[in-house]
């Protein structure tokens, strides 16, 4: 069996294992529902016509563009594959923090064998039989992400509804577009991504928990002093103060209390727990972490998980063993689980027209 055949077989097995599939247009299409706001998954702008384009075809030639005000990122693939059916990728951007496909999650570093590794940029794309593409990122032991690009013909459509913020509201600069419409042959893309492996990720701005290891972290917040979880400040938000409950050395439960707001240090309102969750110390890719799990009636937005990653991310307190020490809050992204993105990507015809209209 040739190396190319072996790789194809391996990819097919991976697809079966994590149940990758192209996002069907009928799953996303909506003619009756509102497309803005905190939706559980993106809905295309009404009137956008689904196209059967494969992901690799979108990347070849001029590639895809993310337009975020003055910030622009372009990702394109070589016309022909190299060894093992790998298409070389080139990503250009006028902002180091802006990427063409991973601009919707806070990913500073992933942690492998206790060491922080920069996420980097995608180096290669490998097409899968179902139209998904595998992006192989730069660096030693690189991250691997499966990406679905659902294409829509938006020729003649108003540009305004396609300028979305990461939290799915119309961007402020959309007002500049007026009645501008996309020209002929304009294509917009909605992106769904999945990590191929379980991945621990630290945010771009790390914070310190005061604990040097996971055991100390659990012990520090199992008595009187709670740990306050991050939350999305919104109508109906329930900020939680968390206390670990006694259990085994590797797993147990947590009590969630109403957190006091407007205080310098974390504290709880009252002594009655509002809910309960679970914690487990796990070793993921050679790195120890305390991973939290919560029941369905606990909104992920009240635990530090954003709407786009609610199916894939769990809060994790990660213990790097190299570099700057100490347990730090981050996230575990579970293999095969969806990460959505409300921001549209565009082909060159649509991106050029959009940028020109914004510059008027």
C-alpha positions as CSV (number, residue, x, y, z in Angstrom):
1,X,0.0,0.0,0.0
2,X,1.4,3.4,-1.0
3,X,1.9,6.2,1.6
4,X,-0.9,8.2,-0.2
5,X,-3.3,5.2,0.1
6,X,-2.4,4.7,3.7
7,X,-3.0,8.3,4.5
8,X,-6.4,8.2,2.7
9,X,-7.3,5.1,4.7
10,X,-6.3,6.8,8.0
11,X,-8.3,9.9,7.2
12,X,-11.3,7.8,6.4
13,X,-11.0,6.0,9.7
14,X,-10.6,9.4,11.5
15,X,-13.7,10.7,9.8
16,X,-15.7,7.6,11.0
17,X,-14.4,7.9,14.5
18,X,-15.3,11.5,15.1
19,X,-18.3,11.5,12.8
20,X,-17.3,14.4,10.6
21,X,-19.8,15.5,8.0
22,X,-20.4,18.4,5.7
23,X,-22.9,20.8,7.2
24,X,-26.0,20.2,5.2
25,X,-27.7,23.3,3.8
26,X,-31.0,22.1,5.1
27,X,-29.6,22.0,8.6
28,X,-28.6,25.7,8.4
29,X,-31.2,27.1,6.1
30,X,-33.9,29.3,7.6
31,X,-36.6,31.2,5.8
32,X,-38.6,32.0,8.9
33,X,-36.2,32.5,11.8
34,X,-34.1,35.5,12.9
35,X,-30.4,35.1,12.1
36,X,-28.9,37.5,14.7
37,X,-28.2,37.1,18.3
38,X,-27.0,34.2,20.5
39,X,-28.1,31.3,18.4
40,X,-26.8,27.8,19.1
41,X,-25.5,27.5,15.5
42,X,-25.3,29.9,12.6
43,X,-28.2,30.4,10.2
44,X,-27.5,31.7,6.7
45,X,-28.9,35.0,5.6
46,X,-32.3,34.5,4.0
47,X,-31.9,34.3,0.2
48,X,-28.4,32.9,0.2
49,X,-28.3,29.9,-2.2
50,X,-26.4,26.9,-1.0
51,X,-23.6,25.6,-3.3
52,X,-22.1,22.1,-3.4
53,X,-18.5,23.3,-3.5
54,X,-15.9,21.2,-1.7
55,X,-13.7,22.8,0.9
56,X,-10.5,22.4,-1.0
57,X,-12.0,24.1,-4.1
58,X,-12.8,27.1,-2.0
59,X,-9.1,27.4,-0.9
60,X,-7.6,26.9,-4.3
61,X,-6.9,29.8,-6.5
62,X,-7.5,33.1,-4.7
63,X,-8.8,31.3,-1.5
64,X,-11.1,32.7,1.2
65,X,-11.0,36.0,2.9
66,X,-12.0,37.2,6.4
67,X,-12.9,40.9,6.4
68,X,-13.0,42.5,9.9
69,X,-13.2,46.2,9.3
70,X,-9.6,47.2,8.3
71,X,-8.3,43.8,9.2
72,X,-8.1,41.2,6.4
73,X,-6.9,37.7,6.3
74,X,-6.6,35.5,3.2
75,X,-6.0,31.7,3.2
76,X,-5.3,29.9,-0.1
77,X,-4.1,26.5,-1.2
78,X,-1.7,25.5,-3.9
79,X,-3.4,24.4,-7.2
80,X,-1.9,20.9,-7.0
81,X,-1.2,18.6,-4.0
82,X,2.2,17.4,-2.9
83,X,3.1,14.2,-1.1
84,X,0.3,12.4,0.8
85,X,-2.3,14.6,-0.9
86,X,-1.2,17.7,1.0
87,X,-2.0,21.1,-0.4
88,X,0.4,23.7,0.7
89,X,-1.3,26.7,2.4
90,X,-0.4,30.4,2.4
91,X,-2.1,32.7,4.9
92,X,-1.5,36.5,4.7
93,X,-2.9,39.0,7.1
94,X,-2.4,42.7,8.0
95,X,-2.9,41.8,11.7
96,X,-0.9,39.1,13.5
97,X,-3.9,38.2,15.7
98,X,-6.3,37.7,12.8
99,X,-6.5,34.4,11.1
100,X,-8.8,33.3,8.2
101,X,-10.4,30.4,9.9
102,X,-9.7,30.5,13.7
103,X,-10.7,34.1,14.6
104,X,-13.6,33.1,16.8
105,X,-12.0,31.4,19.8
106,X,-9.4,32.8,22.3
107,X,-6.4,30.5,21.5
108,X,-3.1,31.8,22.8
109,X,-1.2,28.5,23.1
110,X,-2.1,24.9,23.2
111,X,-0.3,22.8,25.8
112,X,1.5,19.6,24.8
113,X,3.6,17.5,27.3
114,X,3.3,20.4,29.8
115,X,4.8,22.9,27.3
116,X,3.0,25.9,25.8
117,X,3.0,25.7,22.0
118,X,2.0,28.6,19.7
119,X,-1.1,27.8,17.7
120,X,0.7,29.0,14.6
121,X,-0.9,29.2,11.2
122,X,-2.2,26.4,9.0
123,X,0.5,24.9,6.7
124,X,-1.3,22.2,4.8
125,X,-4.8,21.2,3.8
126,X,-5.8,17.6,3.2
127,X,-9.2,17.0,1.5
128,X,-11.5,14.4,2.9
129,X,-14.0,12.4,0.8
130,X,-17.0,14.2,2.4
131,X,-15.8,17.7,1.3
132,X,-14.3,18.5,4.7
133,X,-10.7,19.7,4.8
134,X,-8.1,18.8,7.4
135,X,-5.9,21.8,8.3
136,X,-2.4,20.9,9.6
137,X,-0.9,23.8,11.6
138,X,2.7,24.8,11.7
139,X,5.3,23.5,14.2
140,X,6.4,20.3,15.7
141,X,3.5,18.1,16.8
142,X,1.1,20.5,15.1
143,X,-2.6,20.9,15.9
144,X,-5.0,19.3,13.4
145,X,-8.4,20.8,12.7
146,X,-11.2,19.6,10.4
147,X,-13.0,22.4,8.7
148,X,-16.3,22.5,6.8
149,X,-16.8,25.5,4.5
150,X,-20.5,25.7,3.5
151,X,-20.7,27.9,0.4
152,X,-23.5,30.2,-0.6
153,X,-24.1,32.2,-3.8
154,X,-24.7,35.7,-2.6
155,X,-24.6,37.5,-6.0
156,X,-26.9,40.5,-6.0
157,X,-27.6,40.3,-2.3
158,X,-27.2,43.2,0.2
159,X,-23.8,43.2,1.9
160,X,-25.0,44.5,5.2
161,X,-26.3,41.3,6.8
162,X,-23.1,39.4,6.0
163,X,-20.9,41.7,8.3
164,X,-21.3,39.8,11.6
165,X,-19.5,40.2,14.9
166,X,-18.1,37.1,16.7
167,X,-21.2,37.1,18.9
168,X,-23.5,37.3,15.9
169,X,-24.6,40.9,15.7
170,X,-24.3,43.3,12.8
171,X,-21.0,45.1,12.9
172,X,-20.9,48.8,13.4
173,X,-19.2,49.4,10.0
174,X,-22.1,47.7,8.2
175,X,-23.9,51.1,8.3
176,X,-21.3,52.3,5.8
177,X,-22.4,49.9,3.2
178,X,-25.8,51.5,2.6
179,X,-27.5,49.7,-0.3
180,X,-24.3,48.1,-1.7
181,X,-24.9,44.6,-3.1
182,X,-22.5,41.8,-4.0
183,X,-21.5,41.5,-7.7
184,X,-21.8,38.5,-9.9
185,X,-20.0,35.3,-8.8
186,X,-19.8,36.3,-5.2
187,X,-19.6,33.5,-2.7
188,X,-19.9,33.6,1.1
189,X,-18.9,30.8,3.5
190,X,-20.0,29.7,6.9
191,X,-17.3,27.8,8.9
192,X,-17.7,24.8,11.2
193,X,-14.5,23.5,12.8
194,X,-13.6,20.4,14.9
195,X,-10.4,19.5,16.6
196,X,-9.2,16.1,15.5
197,X,-7.6,15.4,19.0
198,X,-8.5,16.5,22.5
199,X,-6.6,19.8,23.0
200,X,-5.9,21.9,26.0
201,X,-5.7,25.6,25.2
202,X,-4.7,28.6,27.2
203,X,-6.1,32.1,26.3
204,X,-4.0,34.9,24.9
205,X,-4.0,36.6,28.3
206,X,-3.4,34.0,31.0
207,X,-4.4,34.5,34.6
208,X,-2.9,32.8,37.6
209,X,-5.0,30.8,40.2
210,X,-2.4,31.0,43.0
211,X,-1.8,27.2,42.9
212,X,1.4,25.6,41.7
213,X,-0.3,22.2,40.9
214,X,-3.7,20.8,40.4
215,X,-3.9,19.1,43.8
216,X,-3.2,22.5,45.5
217,X,-5.7,24.2,43.3
218,X,-8.5,21.8,44.3
219,X,-7.5,22.1,48.0
220,X,-7.3,25.9,47.9
221,X,-10.9,26.2,46.8
222,X,-12.6,23.4,48.8
223,X,-13.0,25.2,52.2
224,X,-14.2,28.8,52.7
225,X,-12.8,30.7,49.7
226,X,-14.7,29.9,46.4
227,X,-13.4,30.3,42.9
228,X,-15.5,32.6,40.7
229,X,-16.1,31.4,37.2
230,X,-15.9,33.7,34.2
231,X,-19.3,34.5,32.7
232,X,-20.9,36.5,29.8
233,X,-22.3,39.7,31.2
234,X,-25.8,39.7,29.7
235,X,-29.5,39.9,30.6
236,X,-30.3,36.8,32.7
237,X,-26.7,36.0,33.5
238,X,-26.0,33.8,36.6
239,X,-22.4,34.4,37.8
240,X,-21.2,31.4,39.9
241,X,-18.8,31.0,42.8
242,X,-17.5,27.4,42.9
243,X,-16.3,25.3,45.8
244,X,-14.8,21.8,45.4
245,X,-16.4,19.1,47.5
246,X,-14.3,16.3,49.1
247,X,-13.9,13.2,46.9
248,X,-11.1,11.0,45.7
249,X,-7.8,12.5,44.8
250,X,-8.7,12.4,41.1
251,X,-12.4,13.3,40.8
252,X,-15.3,14.7,42.8
253,X,-18.1,17.2,42.7
254,X,-18.4,21.0,42.9
255,X,-21.1,23.2,44.4
256,X,-22.1,26.3,42.5
257,X,-23.3,29.4,44.5
258,X,-24.5,32.7,43.4
259,X,-21.4,34.9,43.2
260,X,-21.3,38.4,44.7
261,X,-20.8,41.0,42.0
262,X,-18.9,44.2,42.2
263,X,-16.4,42.9,44.7
264,X,-12.6,42.8,44.4
265,X,-12.3,39.2,45.6
266,X,-14.5,36.2,44.9
267,X,-17.2,35.6,47.4
268,X,-20.6,33.9,47.4
269,X,-24.1,35.2,48.2
270,X,-25.5,33.0,51.0
271,X,-24.7,29.4,51.9
272,X,-27.2,27.5,49.7
273,X,-25.8,26.0,46.6
274,X,-27.8,26.7,43.4
275,X,-26.4,23.8,41.4
276,X,-23.7,21.1,41.3
277,X,-21.1,20.0,38.8
278,X,-18.2,17.5,38.6
279,X,-14.5,17.8,38.4
280,X,-11.9,15.3,37.2
281,X,-8.1,15.4,37.1
282,X,-7.1,14.2,33.6
283,X,-3.8,13.9,31.7
284,X,-4.4,15.1,28.1
285,X,-1.5,15.1,25.6
286,X,1.0,14.7,28.5
287,X,-0.5,17.6,30.5
288,X,-2.4,17.5,33.8
289,X,-5.6,19.5,34.1
290,X,-8.7,19.7,36.3
291,X,-11.7,19.5,33.9
292,X,-15.2,20.7,34.9
293,X,-18.5,19.3,33.7
294,X,-21.9,20.7,34.4
295,X,-25.5,19.5,34.0
296,X,-27.7,20.8,31.1
297,X,-29.5,23.4,33.3
298,X,-26.2,25.3,33.9
299,X,-25.8,27.6,30.9
300,X,-22.2,27.3,29.5
301,X,-22.2,31.1,29.1
302,X,-22.2,31.3,32.9
303,X,-19.1,29.1,33.2
304,X,-16.8,30.9,30.8
305,X,-17.7,29.0,27.7
306,X,-18.7,31.1,24.7
307,X,-21.8,30.4,22.5
308,X,-19.8,29.2,19.5
309,X,-17.9,26.6,21.5
310,X,-20.6,25.4,23.8
311,X,-20.7,22.0,22.1
312,X,-17.0,21.5,22.2
313,X,-15.3,23.3,25.2
314,X,-15.1,22.5,28.8
315,X,-13.4,24.7,31.5
316,X,-10.0,23.2,32.4
317,X,-7.5,24.4,34.9
318,X,-4.2,23.5,33.2
319,X,-0.8,22.8,34.9
320,X,2.0,23.6,32.5
321,X,5.2,21.9,33.7
322,X,7.5,23.9,31.5
323,X,7.9,27.7,31.1
324,X,6.0,29.9,33.5
325,X,4.7,27.6,36.2
326,X,1.3,27.5,38.0
327,X,-2.2,26.3,37.3
328,X,-4.0,28.5,34.9
329,X,-7.6,28.6,33.6
330,X,-8.1,27.5,30.0
331,X,-10.3,25.1,28.1
332,X,-10.4,21.5,26.9
333,X,-11.6,21.3,23.3
334,X,-13.0,17.8,22.8
335,X,-12.2,15.8,19.6
336,X,-14.9,15.8,17.0
337,X,-17.2,18.4,18.7
338,X,-18.4,21.4,16.7
339,X,-17.0,24.9,17.0
340,X,-19.3,27.4,15.1
341,X,-18.4,30.7,13.6
342,X,-21.0,33.4,12.9
343,X,-18.6,35.5,10.8
344,X,-18.7,35.0,7.1
345,X,-15.7,34.3,4.8
346,X,-15.8,35.4,1.2
347,X,-14.2,34.6,-2.2
348,X,-12.1,37.3,-3.9
349,X,-15.0,38.8,-5.9
350,X,-17.1,39.3,-2.8
351,X,-14.2,40.4,-0.5
352,X,-13.0,43.0,-3.0
353,X,-16.4,44.4,-3.5
354,X,-17.0,44.5,0.3
355,X,-13.7,46.2,1.0
356,X,-14.3,48.8,-1.7
357,X,-17.8,49.6,-0.4
358,X,-16.4,50.0,3.2
359,X,-13.7,52.4,1.9
360,X,-16.3,54.8,0.3
